[in-house]
Amino acid sequence: MWQGRNDGDSPLVLRVFQKVKLENDFRNIKNKDFVLQGFAVDEGVKRNMGRVGAAEAPNIIRKNMSNFPITSPYFNLLDFGDVICEDGNLENAQEKLSNSVSNIISKNGKSIVLGGGHEVMFAHYSGLKKALPNKKIGIINIDAHFDNRMKSVEIGATSGTGFSQIAESGDLHSLHIGIQKNSNTLQLFDYAHQNKMKYLIADELYYENLHHIYETIDAFTKEIDVLYLTICMDVFNASIAPGVSAAAYNGIFADVTFMNFFRHILGNEKMIAMDIAEVNPIYDIQERTARLAASLVNEWLTI
């Protein structure tokens, strides 16, 4: 999966695949290393009645990350492999990822997770909370959906319940960017308001409004101790991200406006974790969605 064009060993021509290290020992993580894991799970999507297939995403995203050039002499990326879901036990898979993330953050690494369904978010956050129990963790969710449905006794957790699960613990601090009015019921908006989930709807994401977008992001990050960014790929327009669980004809684009506020988030000194969710290779076209996901991760690697 980690392979690409080899132009030699000079630092001027190195690419990601030449520097990534396959690892299984958390003791080898050094300060500020990027540490990657795959969450090869879409049981939460299945429970949420979405299109399954996202479990196959991690390696496709890795493949599309491989050939990017390395632009920093201090680049260090460790790959700890994939967490999988056995016998439909989503909760067990989430706990495995949570424990791994906790180990990474405890070693002062920077956590990257390639999903998988958006059930990855609750697992990733849980790991951050284990490692930093006394820190105020802020979540920026770039997504068309709030993912704040209530967990039912019959079904359990899904890809759409993560934020309500955190809210029920009484410790939710979130900003949601790209919310679609036609993808969230009034009940979900009401739940967001009651639990102080801040948000920017997709219609607000235009160039002339960048100052407001920046102000909203800065006001949010000022109030937290550490920052975690989660991106659900169904926020993007179906023309550039066709391979998702729920394709969006009116989704946003990775245009100048998006890249400006996206890089603004990545450049925040409080950011310690990032994940990509809902890439579904089964429905992708020419690996467009996987390539976009890989490019978004690469932006953090090169910030």
C-alpha positions as CSV (number, residue, x, y, z in Angstrom):
1,M,0.0,0.0,0.0
2,W,2.9,2.4,0.7
3,Q,4.6,2.7,-2.6
4,G,5.1,5.4,-5.2
5,R,7.6,7.1,-7.5
6,N,11.2,6.8,-6.3
7,D,13.4,9.7,-7.5
8,G,16.2,8.8,-5.1
9,D,17.2,9.3,-1.5
10,S,18.0,13.0,-1.5
11,P,15.9,14.9,1.1
12,L,14.9,17.1,-1.9
13,V,13.0,14.3,-3.7
14,L,11.6,12.2,-0.9
15,R,8.0,11.1,-0.9
16,V,5.7,9.9,1.9
17,F,6.1,6.2,1.2
18,Q,9.9,6.5,1.6
19,K,9.6,7.8,5.1
20,V,6.6,6.1,6.7
21,K,7.5,3.5,9.3
22,L,5.4,0.5,10.1
23,E,5.1,0.2,13.9
24,N,3.5,-1.8,16.7
25,D,5.3,-0.5,19.7
26,F,4.0,2.8,21.3
27,R,7.3,3.2,23.1
28,N,8.9,4.2,19.7
29,I,6.7,7.3,19.4
30,K,8.7,10.5,19.8
31,N,7.5,14.0,20.6
32,K,5.2,15.5,17.8
33,D,5.5,12.4,15.6
34,F,2.5,11.9,13.3
35,V,1.0,8.6,14.2
36,L,-1.5,7.0,11.8
37,Q,-4.0,4.2,12.3
38,G,-6.8,2.8,10.1
39,F,-10.3,2.3,11.4
40,A,-11.4,-0.5,9.1
41,V,-15.0,-0.4,10.4
42,D,-18.4,0.5,9.1
43,E,-20.6,-1.4,11.5
44,G,-21.9,2.0,12.7
45,V,-22.9,2.9,9.1
46,K,-24.7,-0.5,8.8
47,R,-26.6,0.2,12.0
48,N,-27.5,3.7,10.7
49,M,-28.9,2.1,7.5
50,G,-26.3,3.7,5.3
51,R,-24.3,2.3,2.4
52,V,-21.6,0.0,3.8
53,G,-18.2,-0.2,2.3
54,A,-16.2,2.4,4.3
55,A,-14.4,-0.4,6.1
56,E,-12.3,-0.8,3.0
57,A,-11.1,2.8,3.0
58,P,-7.9,3.0,5.1
59,N,-5.6,1.2,2.6
60,I,-7.1,3.1,-0.4
61,I,-6.4,6.4,1.4
62,R,-2.9,5.2,2.3
63,K,-2.2,4.4,-1.3
64,N,-3.3,7.9,-2.3
65,M,-1.1,9.5,0.4
66,S,2.0,7.6,-0.7
67,N,3.3,9.7,-3.5
68,F,3.0,13.2,-1.9
69,P,6.3,14.9,-1.6
70,I,7.9,15.5,1.8
71,T,8.4,19.2,2.4
72,S,9.7,19.2,6.0
73,P,13.1,17.9,7.1
74,Y,11.5,16.9,10.4
75,F,8.8,14.8,8.9
76,N,8.1,11.5,10.8
77,L,5.1,9.3,10.2
78,L,4.4,6.0,12.0
79,D,1.7,3.6,10.8
80,F,0.3,1.4,13.5
81,G,-2.0,-0.6,11.1
82,D,-5.8,-1.1,11.3
83,V,-8.4,-1.6,13.9
84,I,-11.1,-4.0,12.7
85,C,-14.6,-4.9,13.9
86,E,-15.1,-8.6,14.7
87,D,-18.5,-10.2,14.9
88,G,-20.3,-6.8,14.5
89,N,-19.0,-5.7,17.9
90,L,-18.6,-2.0,17.2
91,E,-18.2,-1.1,20.8
92,N,-15.2,-3.4,21.1
93,A,-13.6,-1.9,18.0
94,Q,-14.1,1.6,19.3
95,E,-12.5,0.7,22.6
96,K,-9.5,-0.7,20.8
97,L,-9.0,2.5,18.9
98,S,-9.6,4.5,22.0
99,N,-6.8,2.7,23.9
100,S,-4.4,3.2,21.0
101,V,-5.1,6.9,20.7
102,S,-4.6,7.3,24.4
103,N,-1.2,5.7,24.1
104,I,-0.3,8.0,21.2
105,I,-1.4,11.2,22.9
106,S,0.3,10.2,26.2
107,K,3.6,10.0,24.2
108,N,2.9,13.5,22.8
109,G,2.3,12.2,19.3
110,K,-0.2,13.7,16.8
111,S,-3.0,11.2,16.1
112,I,-4.3,10.6,12.6
113,V,-7.1,8.0,11.9
114,L,-8.3,6.9,8.5
115,G,-11.9,5.7,8.6
116,G,-14.1,3.8,8.4
117,G,-17.5,5.2,9.2
118,H,-18.0,8.3,11.3
119,E,-18.4,6.1,14.4
120,V,-14.6,6.6,14.4
121,M,-15.2,10.0,16.0
122,F,-16.5,8.8,19.3
123,A,-13.7,6.3,19.5
124,H,-11.0,8.9,18.7
125,Y,-12.5,11.4,21.1
126,S,-12.7,8.8,23.8
127,G,-9.0,8.1,23.4
128,L,-8.1,11.8,23.7
129,K,-10.2,12.0,26.9
130,K,-8.5,9.0,28.4
131,A,-5.1,10.6,27.9
132,L,-6.2,14.1,28.8
133,P,-9.0,13.7,31.4
134,N,-8.6,17.3,32.8
135,K,-8.3,19.1,29.4
136,K,-11.2,20.8,27.6
137,I,-11.2,19.0,24.3
138,G,-12.7,20.9,21.4
139,I,-14.0,19.1,18.3
140,I,-14.4,20.8,14.9
141,N,-16.6,18.6,12.8
142,I,-16.6,19.3,9.1
143,D,-19.8,17.5,8.1
144,A,-23.2,17.9,6.5
145,H,-24.7,16.2,9.6
146,F,-24.7,16.9,13.3
147,D,-24.4,13.1,14.1
148,N,-26.3,13.8,17.3
149,R,-29.0,11.1,17.1
150,M,-29.8,9.5,20.4
151,K,-28.4,6.0,20.9
152,S,-31.2,3.4,21.1
153,V,-31.1,0.3,23.4
154,E,-32.1,-2.0,20.5
155,I,-29.4,-0.8,18.0
156,G,-26.7,0.7,20.1
157,A,-24.1,3.2,18.9
158,T,-24.1,4.1,15.2
159,S,-22.2,6.4,12.8
160,G,-24.8,9.1,13.7
161,T,-24.8,9.0,17.5
162,G,-21.3,10.1,18.4
163,F,-22.0,13.7,19.5
164,S,-25.0,12.8,21.6
165,Q,-22.9,10.1,23.3
166,I,-20.4,12.8,24.2
167,A,-23.1,15.3,25.2
168,E,-24.6,12.7,27.6
169,S,-21.3,12.7,29.5
170,G,-21.8,16.5,30.0
171,D,-18.4,17.4,28.3
172,L,-19.2,18.3,24.7
173,H,-17.5,21.3,23.1
174,S,-18.0,21.2,19.4
175,L,-18.2,23.4,16.3
176,H,-19.8,21.9,13.2
177,I,-18.9,23.4,9.8
178,G,-20.9,22.6,6.6
179,I,-24.2,21.6,8.2
180,Q,-27.0,21.0,5.6
181,K,-30.5,22.1,6.4
182,N,-32.0,19.3,4.3
183,S,-29.9,16.7,6.0
184,N,-30.9,17.3,9.7
185,T,-34.4,17.3,11.2
186,L,-35.7,20.0,13.4
187,Q,-35.2,17.6,16.3
188,L,-31.4,17.4,15.6
189,F,-31.1,21.2,15.3
190,D,-33.0,21.5,18.6
191,Y,-30.7,19.0,20.3
192,A,-27.7,20.9,18.9
193,H,-29.1,24.2,20.4
194,Q,-29.9,22.6,23.8
195,N,-26.3,21.2,24.0
196,K,-24.6,24.3,22.8
197,M,-23.3,22.7,19.6
198,K,-22.0,25.7,17.6
199,Y,-22.3,25.5,13.8
200,L,-21.9,27.1,10.4
201,I,-24.4,25.9,7.8
202,A,-23.0,25.1,4.3
203,D,-24.7,28.3,2.9
204,E,-22.4,30.4,5.0
205,L,-19.2,29.0,3.5
206,Y,-18.4,31.6,0.8
207,Y,-15.4,33.7,0.2
208,E,-16.9,37.1,1.2
209,N,-17.8,35.5,4.5
210,L,-14.3,34.3,5.4
211,H,-13.9,36.9,8.1
212,H,-16.9,35.5,9.9
213,I,-15.8,32.0,9.5
214,Y,-12.3,32.8,10.9
215,E,-13.9,34.7,13.8
216,T,-16.2,31.7,14.6
217,I,-13.3,29.3,14.5
218,D,-11.0,31.5,16.6
219,A,-13.7,32.2,19.2
220,F,-14.2,28.5,19.6
221,T,-10.6,27.5,19.8
222,K,-9.8,30.2,22.3
223,E,-12.1,28.5,24.8
224,I,-10.6,25.0,24.6
225,D,-7.3,23.4,25.7
226,V,-6.7,21.0,22.8
227,L,-8.3,20.7,19.3
228,Y,-9.4,17.6,17.4
229,L,-10.6,17.8,13.8
230,T,-12.9,15.3,12.3
231,I,-14.0,15.3,8.6
232,C,-16.9,13.4,7.2
233,M,-16.4,13.2,3.5
234,D,-20.2,13.4,2.8
235,V,-19.9,17.1,3.5
236,F,-18.5,17.5,-0.1
237,N,-20.3,17.7,-3.4
238,A,-21.0,14.4,-5.0
239,S,-18.9,15.4,-8.1
240,I,-15.7,15.5,-6.0
241,A,-16.7,13.0,-3.4
242,P,-19.0,10.4,-5.0
243,G,-17.6,7.5,-2.8
244,V,-19.4,8.1,0.5
245,S,-22.3,6.6,2.5
246,A,-24.6,9.5,1.7
247,A,-23.7,11.4,-1.4
248,A,-24.6,15.1,-1.4
249,Y,-25.7,16.9,-4.6
250,N,-25.4,20.2,-2.8
251,G,-22.3,19.5,-0.8
252,I,-19.5,22.0,-0.4
253,F,-16.4,22.1,-2.7
254,A,-12.7,22.0,-1.7
255,D,-12.3,25.5,-3.2
256,V,-10.4,28.6,-2.2
257,T,-12.8,29.4,0.6
258,F,-12.6,25.9,2.0
259,M,-8.8,25.6,1.8
260,N,-8.4,29.0,3.5
261,F,-10.4,28.1,6.6
262,F,-9.2,24.5,6.5
263,R,-5.6,25.5,6.7
264,H,-6.5,28.1,9.3
265,I,-7.8,25.2,11.5
266,L,-4.7,23.0,10.8
267,G,-2.4,25.8,11.7
268,N,-3.8,26.1,15.2
269,E,-1.2,25.3,17.8
270,K,-3.8,23.4,19.9
271,M,-4.5,20.8,17.2
272,I,-3.4,17.3,18.2
273,A,-5.7,14.9,16.3
274,M,-7.5,14.5,13.0
275,D,-9.5,11.8,11.3
276,I,-11.2,11.3,7.9
277,A,-14.5,9.3,7.8
278,E,-17.0,7.9,5.3
279,V,-14.8,7.2,2.3
280,N,-16.5,4.3,0.6
281,P,-14.4,2.8,-2.2
282,I,-17.3,0.7,-3.5
283,Y,-19.0,3.8,-4.8
284,D,-16.0,5.9,-5.6
285,I,-15.2,7.0,-9.1
286,Q,-11.5,7.0,-10.2
287,E,-10.6,7.1,-6.5
288,R,-11.7,10.8,-6.4
289,T,-13.0,10.6,-2.8
290,A,-9.9,8.7,-1.5
291,R,-7.6,11.1,-3.3
292,L,-9.4,14.1,-1.8
293,A,-9.2,12.5,1.7
294,A,-5.5,11.8,1.3
295,S,-4.9,15.4,0.2
296,L,-6.7,16.7,3.3
297,V,-4.5,14.6,5.6
298,N,-1.4,15.7,3.7
299,E,-2.3,19.3,4.4
300,W,-1.7,18.7,8.1
301,L,1.5,16.8,7.3
302,T,2.9,19.8,5.5
303,I,1.5,22.7,7.5
